[in-house]
Amino acid sequence: MQTNVNDTIIALATPSGVGAISVIRLSGKNAINLVDLFFKSIRKNKTLISQKSHTIHLGHIVENEKILDEVLVSIFKDPHSYTGENVVEISCHGSVFIQQEIIQLFLKNDCRMADNGEFTMRAFLNGKMDLSQAEAVADVIASNSEASHQMAIQQMRGGITNELSALRQQLLDFASLIELELDFSGEDVEFADRTKFKELVEKITSVLKRLIDSFAFGNAMKNGIPVAIIGEPNVGKSTLLNTLLNEEKAIVSDIAGTTRDAIEDEIIIDGVAFRFIDTAGIRETEDVVENIGIRKTYEKAENAQLIIFLIDSNKFSHSKEEFLQEIEIIKERFPNKRLLVIANKIDTLSCHDSAILQSEIENLILLSAKQKTGIDKLKHELTSLVNTGALSNNETIVTNSRHFEALNNALKSIQSVQNGIELGISSDLFAIDIRECLRHLGNITGEFDVDQDILGNIFSNFCIGK
């Protein structure tokens, strides 16, 4: 990533391709002056540099008396802009030719193409947002469900920063007092109240553990909650997947063992993304390829958060004990997974037989994937199994793996401090751990020196123009 913050940068801020309009964004100290050279207002003698911030102006972009396009130019003067610098947004017609003509004009005149995420990086460097908020911008753009969008917005508004800033400041204050004690080590004095310090360390430990525990849920909500559909061959797993997706995603056949590899797709139910995985049927077989698929079934179930165990309602009366035993085996094999047991093909049963079946298995869901009956009940059960209370309560949920790693490192450091206090060791020994904890917490928000390579890696995942 090019890091010369004195450059004026330019990029297409809207998706590339043909559209009604396109927005070209420039940022830098000379951005307004530069656009002013090629902007001719419909009002004579009107210059952009003399206009107020947050205003829009109609005119033409002109190169050597040649009109490139009629445009609307929005100006945002520093520091009241997204990047904290002078920013200009040119709204032109959405022709790819016009986009390139305007961009090339400015590239020939002391401007360069922005790197991925460079606008947001400048916003961070100019103090418009902290590092965790800057990273959340990419999550907002990439969000594909209400839940992932809500988490990203909460983070962009400073969620994790608000959680940690006060505690970090208190720890910093205590760290200063302990460092002061080290300067007077020969006089055997204590400036930091050990009781209050111990309470603070316990509080920080509790907050860090809660944030770390939220990562598994937050990561699943962000990327789609994985749901493995397992069961014997020909119970309707592929039909159920097709019905949920409302498309012929998986091959459906009466021949047992048709599905030999896992098939995945995602749907959004009540604002939550679920990633359904249709797996190979579980049975004893001599087929080498099918056995590989069955092994993958167990692997997918191991990585899933929810497991749907599908049974054929027609076979239940003949294989009751076998089915009940299989349910217990699944529970024992995956004790930490949420399990839904579903009886498929109920369209072939009488109401009496359906009632008997439901009485045999607790919380059993009856449906017909082929006839699409009971699907709404299944969707309701899926969303009820997902703990969205943290979302509705606007709690901070960690979704960023970099934050997760920093929180784990901070927890290790603060636990070392905690152990040091309990063992009554001298301040100079756990002062190092306090500094380490502060450094890891600061790395989340960028309050300490952040390596340029780290910044480059973070912002390289952004789209150009943001």
C-alpha positions in Angstrom: 0.0 0.0 0.0 1.3 3.5 -0.9 1.3 5.5 2.2 2.2 9.1 1.1 -0.7 10.9 2.8 0.2 14.1 0.9 -0.9 12.7 -2.4 -4.3 13.4 -3.9 -6.0 10.1 -4.5 -8.9 9.2 -6.8 -11.1 6.1 -7.3 -14.5 5.1 -8.5 -16.7 4.9 -5.4 -19.6 3.1 -7.0 -19.5 -0.4 -8.6 -17.7 -0.6 -12.0 -19.9 -1.1 -15.0 -22.8 0.7 -16.7 -25.4 2.4 -14.5 -27.6 5.5 -14.2 -24.8 7.4 -12.4 -21.3 6.8 -11.1 -19.5 8.6 -8.2 -15.8 9.3 -8.5 -14.2 10.3 -5.2 -11.0 12.4 -4.6 -9.3 13.1 -1.3 -6.3 15.1 -0.3 -5.2 18.6 0.6 -5.4 19.7 -3.1 -8.5 17.8 -4.1 -10.8 20.8 -4.3 -8.2 23.0 -6.1 -7.5 20.2 -8.6 -11.2 19.6 -9.5 -11.7 23.3 -9.7 -9.2 23.4 -12.6 -11.5 21.3 -14.8 -14.9 22.2 -13.4 -17.0 24.8 -15.2 -20.1 25.8 -13.3 -23.3 26.6 -15.1 -23.0 29.9 -13.2 -20.3 32.1 -14.5 -17.2 32.9 -12.4 -18.1 30.3 -9.7 -15.2 28.5 -8.2 -15.4 25.4 -6.0 -12.7 26.6 -3.6 -14.8 29.6 -2.6 -17.9 27.5 -1.8 -18.9 26.3 1.6 -18.3 22.7 2.8 -21.1 20.1 2.2 -22.5 21.8 -0.9 -23.3 20.5 -4.3 -22.7 22.2 -7.6 -23.9 21.6 -11.2 -21.6 22.0 -14.1 -19.3 20.3 -16.6 -15.9 18.6 -16.4 -13.9 20.1 -19.2 -10.6 19.1 -20.7 -9.1 21.5 -23.2 -12.5 23.1 -24.0 -13.9 19.5 -24.5 -16.8 18.7 -22.3 -16.4 15.2 -20.9 -19.8 15.2 -19.0 -22.4 17.2 -17.1 -21.8 16.5 -13.4 -22.8 17.2 -9.9 -19.8 18.0 -7.7 -20.1 17.6 -3.9 -17.3 19.2 -1.8 -16.4 18.4 1.8 -13.7 20.6 3.4 -11.3 19.3 6.1 -11.7 18.3 8.8 -15.5 17.8 8.3 -15.2 14.9 5.8 -15.0 11.1 5.8 -11.2 11.1 5.5 -10.6 14.3 7.5 -9.1 15.8 4.4 -10.6 17.8 1.5 -12.9 15.4 -0.3 -14.7 15.9 -3.7 -17.3 13.5 -5.1 -18.1 13.8 -8.8 -21.5 12.3 -9.8 -21.4 11.7 -13.5 -23.4 9.6 -15.9 -22.8 5.9 -15.5 -21.0 5.2 -18.8 -17.8 3.2 -18.4 -16.3 5.5 -21.1 -17.2 8.6 -19.1 -15.9 7.2 -15.8 -12.5 6.4 -17.4 -12.2 9.7 -19.2 -12.7 11.7 -16.0 -10.4 9.4 -13.9 -7.7 9.5 -16.6 -8.0 13.3 -16.7 -7.1 13.6 -13.0 -4.4 10.9 -13.1 -2.6 13.0 -15.7 -2.8 16.0 -13.4 -1.0 15.3 -10.1 -3.4 12.6 -8.8 -3.0 8.9 -8.3 -5.3 5.9 -8.0 -6.2 5.1 -4.4 -5.2 1.7 -3.0 -7.8 -0.6 -1.6 -9.3 0.9 1.6 -7.0 4.0 1.4 -9.9 6.5 2.0 -10.8 4.6 5.2 -7.1 4.3 6.2 -6.8 8.1 5.9 -9.9 8.5 8.1 -8.2 6.3 10.7 -4.9 8.2 10.4 -6.6 11.5 10.7 -8.5 10.5 13.8 -12.0 10.3 12.3 -12.4 6.7 13.6 -10.4 4.2 15.5 -9.0 1.0 14.0 -11.8 -1.3 15.1 -14.4 1.2 13.6 -12.4 1.4 10.4 -12.4 -2.4 10.1 -16.2 -2.4 10.7 -16.7 -0.3 7.5 -15.7 -3.4 5.4 -18.1 -5.6 7.4 -20.9 -3.1 6.8 -20.2 -3.2 3.0 -20.0 -7.1 3.0 -23.0 -7.7 5.3 -25.6 -9.9 3.6 -28.2 -10.3 6.4 -29.9 -8.1 9.0 -27.9 -9.8 11.8 -24.5 -9.3 10.2 -25.4 -5.7 9.3 -26.5 -5.0 12.9 -23.2 -6.3 14.3 -21.2 -4.3 11.8 -23.1 -1.1 12.5 -22.7 -1.6 16.3 -19.0 -2.1 15.8 -18.7 1.0 13.5 -20.3 3.0 16.3 -17.5 2.0 18.6 -18.9 -1.1 20.2 -15.7 -2.8 21.4 -14.0 0.5 22.0 -16.7 1.6 24.3 -16.4 -1.8 26.1 -12.7 -1.5 26.7 -11.7 2.2 26.7 -12.8 3.0 30.3 -11.2 -0.2 31.7 -8.1 0.4 29.7 -7.8 3.9 31.0 -8.2 2.7 34.6 -5.5 0.0 34.0 -3.3 2.7 32.5 -3.7 4.9 35.6 -2.8 2.0 37.9 0.1 1.1 35.6 1.4 4.6 36.0 1.2 4.4 39.8 3.0 1.1 39.8 5.7 2.5 37.5 6.1 5.3 40.0 6.5 2.8 42.8 9.4 1.3 40.9 11.1 4.8 40.8 10.9 4.8 44.7 11.7 1.1 45.1 14.3 1.8 47.8 11.8 3.6 50.0 9.2 0.7 50.2 6.1 2.8 49.3 2.9 1.8 47.6 1.0 4.3 45.5 -1.5 1.9 43.9 -4.2 0.5 46.2 -3.8 -3.3 45.8 -7.4 -4.0 46.8 -8.9 -1.7 44.1 -6.3 -2.9 41.6 -7.3 -6.5 42.2 -10.9 -5.6 41.7 -10.1 -3.9 38.4 -8.1 -6.9 37.2 -11.0 -9.2 38.0 -13.4 -6.9 36.1 -11.1 -6.7 33.1 -10.8 -10.5 33.1 -14.5 -10.9 33.2 -15.1 -8.5 30.3 -12.4 -10.1 28.2 -13.8 -13.6 28.7 -17.3 -12.4 27.7 -16.0 -10.8 24.5 -13.9 -13.8 23.6 -16.9 -16.1 24.2 -19.0 -14.0 21.8 -16.6 -14.7 18.9 -18.0 -18.1 18.0 -21.5 -16.8 17.8 -20.5 -13.5 16.1 -18.3 -15.3 13.5 -21.2 -17.7 12.7 -23.7 -14.9 12.4 -21.3 -13.0 10.1 -20.5 -15.9 7.8 -23.8 -17.8 8.1 -24.7 -20.4 10.8 -23.7 -23.8 9.4 -26.5 -26.4 9.6 -25.6 -30.0 8.7 -28.5 -32.2 7.3 -27.7 -35.8 8.1 -29.6 -39.1 8.0 -29.8 -42.4 6.1 -29.9 -42.5 2.3 -33.2 -41.6 0.6 -34.8 -39.9 3.7 -35.1 -36.7 1.7 -32.1 -34.7 2.7 -31.5 -33.3 -0.8 -35.2 -32.6 -1.3 -35.3 -30.7 2.0 -32.3 -28.6 0.9 -33.9 -27.9 -2.5 -37.2 -26.9 -0.7 -35.4 -24.6 1.7 -33.4 -23.0 -1.1 -36.4 -23.0 -3.5 -34.2 -24.3 -6.3 -32.9 -27.6 -7.6 -29.5 -27.4 -5.9 -29.0 -31.0 -5.1 -29.7 -34.1 -7.3 -32.8 -36.0 -6.1 -33.1 -39.7 -6.9 -34.6 -42.9 -5.7 -31.2 -44.5 -5.9 -29.5 -44.7 -2.5 -26.2 -43.0 -2.2 -26.8 -40.3 -4.9 -25.2 -37.6 -2.7 -21.6 -38.4 -2.3 -20.2 -35.0 -1.4 -21.4 -32.2 0.7 -23.5 -29.6 -1.1 -23.8 -26.1 0.6 -25.9 -23.0 0.1 -27.1 -20.1 2.2 -30.5 -18.6 2.8 -31.6 -15.8 5.2 -34.4 -16.6 7.6 -35.8 -13.7 9.7 -32.6 -11.7 9.2 -30.2 -14.5 10.1 -28.0 -16.3 7.5 -28.0 -20.1 7.6 -25.6 -22.1 5.6 -27.2 -25.5 4.9 -25.1 -28.5 4.1 -26.6 -31.5 2.4 -24.4 -34.5 3.3 -24.0 -38.1 2.1 -26.4 -40.7 3.6 -25.1 -42.6 6.6 -25.1 -46.3 6.0 -22.9 -49.4 5.8 -21.4 -49.6 2.3 -18.6 -51.2 0.4 -18.5 -48.3 -2.1 -15.1 -46.5 -1.6 -16.3 -43.2 -2.9 -19.5 -43.3 -0.9 -17.5 -44.1 2.3 -15.4 -41.0 1.7 -18.7 -39.0 1.5 -19.9 -40.5 4.7 -16.7 -39.5 6.5 -17.2 -36.0 5.2 -20.7 -36.1 6.6 -19.3 -36.5 10.1 -16.7 -33.8 9.5 -19.4 -31.4 8.4 -21.5 -32.2 11.4 -18.5 -31.6 13.6 -18.0 -28.1 12.2 -21.7 -27.3 12.1 -23.5 -25.3 14.9 -26.8 -27.0 14.2 -27.5 -30.5 13.2 -30.7 -31.7 11.5 -31.2 -35.4 11.8 -33.8 -36.5 9.2 -35.7 -39.8 9.5 -38.2 -41.5 7.2 -41.6 -41.4 9.0 -42.7 -44.5 7.0 -39.9 -46.6 8.5 -40.2 -45.5 12.1 -42.7 -48.1 13.2 -40.5 -50.9 11.9 -37.2 -49.4 13.1 -38.2 -47.5 16.2 -35.4 -48.7 18.5 -32.8 -48.3 15.8 -33.9 -44.6 15.2 -34.0 -43.8 19.0 -30.6 -45.4 19.4 -29.2 -43.4 16.5 -30.5 -40.2 18.0 -28.7 -41.0 21.3 -25.5 -41.8 19.3 -25.6 -38.4 17.6 -26.1 -36.6 20.9 -23.2 -38.4 22.4 -21.0 -37.9 19.4 -21.8 -34.2 19.2 -22.7 -33.2 22.8 -22.2 -29.4 22.2 -24.3 -29.2 19.0 -27.9 -28.1 18.9 -30.0 -31.0 17.4 -33.3 -31.0 15.5 -34.9 -34.3 14.8 -37.2 -34.2 11.8 -39.6 -36.9 10.5 -40.0 -36.4 6.7 -42.6 -37.8 4.3 -45.5 -37.3 6.7 -47.8 -36.7 3.7 -47.9 -40.5 3.4 -49.0 -41.0 7.1 -52.5 -40.8 8.6 -53.1 -38.2 11.3 -53.3 -41.0 13.9 -49.9 -42.4 12.9 -48.4 -38.9 12.9 -49.6 -38.3 16.4 -48.1 -41.6 17.6 -44.8 -40.7 15.9 -44.6 -37.3 17.6 -45.3 -38.8 21.0 -42.3 -41.1 20.7 -39.7 -38.4 20.1 -39.4 -35.2 22.2 -39.6 -32.0 20.2 -40.0 -33.9 16.9 -40.8 -31.8 13.8 -43.1 -33.3 11.2 -42.8 -32.2 7.6 -43.0 -33.2 4.0 -40.1 -31.8 2.1 -41.7 -32.8 -1.2 -45.1 -31.3 -0.5 -43.5 -28.3 1.4 -45.6 -28.8 4.5 -44.0 -28.0 7.9 -41.2 -25.9 6.4 -42.4 -22.7 8.2 -42.3 -24.7 11.5 -38.8 -25.8 10.7 -37.7 -22.2 10.0 -39.2 -21.0 13.2 -37.4 -23.7 15.2 -34.1 -22.8 13.5 -34.3 -19.1 14.4 -35.5 -19.9 17.9 -32.3 -22.0 18.5 -30.1 -19.1 17.6 -29.5 -16.9 20.6 -30.2 -13.5 19.1 -30.7 -11.9 22.6 -27.3 -10.3 22.5 -28.2 -8.7 19.2 -31.5 -7.3 20.4 -29.8 -6.0 23.5 -27.2 -4.3 21.4 -24.4 -6.1 23.2 -20.9 -6.1 21.7 -20.2 -9.2 19.7 -16.7 -9.9 18.4 -16.6 -10.9 14.7 -13.1 -10.0 13.8 -10.4 -12.7 14.1 -7.7 -10.0 14.7 -9.7 -8.7 17.6 -10.2 -12.2 18.9 -6.5 -12.9 18.9 -5.7 -9.6 20.6 -8.3 -10.3 23.3 -6.9 -13.7 24.0 -3.4 -12.3 24.3 -4.7 -9.5 26.6 -6.4 -12.1 28.7 -3.2 -14.2 29.1 -1.4 -11.0 30.2 -4.0 -9.9 32.7 -4.2 -13.4 34.1 -0.5 -13.3 34.7 -1.0 -10.0 36.6 -3.8 -11.7 38.6 -1.6 -14.6 39.5 1.2 -12.2 40.5 -1.1 -10.3 42.8 -2.3 -13.5 44.5 1.2 -14.7 45.0 2.3 -11.4 46.4 5.2 -10.9 43.9 6.9 -7.6 43.6 5.5 -4.9 41.3 8.4 -4.9 38.9 7.6 -8.5 37.9 4.0 -8.0 36.9 4.5 -4.5 35.6 5.7 -6.1 32.3 2.4 -8.1 32.0 0.4 -4.9 32.6 2.2 -3.2 29.7 1.6 -6.2 27.5 -2.1 -6.2 28.3 -2.3 -2.5 27.5 -0.5 -3.1 24.2 -2.8 -5.9 23.1 -5.9 -3.8 24.0 -4.4 -0.8 22.2 -3.8 -2.8 19.1 -7.6 -3.4 18.7 -8.3 0.3 18.4 -4.9 1.5 17.1 -4.2 3.5 20.3 -0.6 2.3 20.2 1.9 2.4 17.4 0.5 0.0 14.7 2.9 -1.5 12.3 2.5 -0.3 8.7 2.5 -3.9 7.5 -0.5 -4.6 9.7 -2.3 -1.5 8.4 -1.6 -2.6 4.9 -2.9 -6.0 5.5 -6.1 -4.8 7.2 -7.1 -2.2 4.5 -6.0 -4.4 1.5 -9.2 -6.4 2.1 -11.4 -3.3 1.4 -12.8 -2.4 -2.0 -11.2 0.3 -4.0 -13.0 3.6 -3.5 -13.6 3.0 0.2 
